[in-house]
Amino acid sequence: MAEAWSQFLAALDVAIVRSVGSCPVCLEEYKPDRLPTTNTCGHSFCDECTAGLQKHGNKECPVCRATLMGGTKCLGFRQLLLNLWDR
């Protein structure tokens, strides 16, 4: 029973990570070297795309066109993803 439960949890972890999705800018799946940053409008993009938007002076969210005030690291979400990948 414990083995079946462990297998279920492992499959669930993979499903959760896949359901979280990918960056809507580059379409890459979130991974340890490509974690999401949540913007003031609530949309999330990978760190690399967030940096690219800032570097090029992009002031609008590519999804909803809201004015970007700066992204924040969604620490709980980022830590959850890192914990799932460490398994």
N, C-alpha and C positions, 0 to 999 in steps of 0.2 A: 504494500500500500504506500509506504514512504517513497519508494522508487518511482511509482506512478505519479505521485504528487510532485516530486522533483522534476520529472519530465514535463508535467503539465506546466509548472512554473517557468521552466526554461523556454517552452514554446510560447507561453504568454509574454515573457520578456521580449522575445523576438517580435511578436505581433504588436506589442505596445510601441516598440521603436519604429517599426514599419508604419504603424498607423499615425504616428506623430508626423511622419512625412518628410518632406524635403524643403529646401530653401526655394521660395517661389521665384527668385531672381535667376539663380544658376541651375536650379532643378536637381542639385546634388543632395543625396541623403545626408542628414546630420550625422556626424561621426566625431570621435574625440578631437580631431584636428579641425573640425568644421562645426562648432557648436552654435546654437541660435542666440541671437540678441533680439530682445523685444523692444520695439520702438514705441513712442508715446501714443500712437494710434492703435497699438495692440498687435500689429502684425510683426512677425518674426522673420529674420533673415540670418544666414550664417555670418560668422564674424568676418569672413573674407569679403562678402558682398557688402556688409555694413561699412567696412573700412573703405571699400571702393566707392560707395555712394558718397561718403564724407570727403574722400580724396578729390573726387570730381565736382564737389560743390553742389551735389544733388540735394535739394531741400524738400523734396516731395517723396512720400511713400510710393513705391512703384505699384502697389496694389490698389490703394484708395485715394492717392494724391493728396492726403493730408500733409500739412506742414510738419516736417520732422524737427523735433526739438533735441534730439540725441537719444541714442539707444541705451538700454540698461541690460545688464546681464541678468537673466532670469535664473538666479543661482539655484533655486530648488529644482527647477526643470533640468538645468545643466548637470547638476549633481546626480539626479536620477538617471539621466542618459549615461553618464560616466560609470555609475554603479552597474548598470545593465551590461555595458560593454566589458567590464572587468570580469564578468562571470564566465 
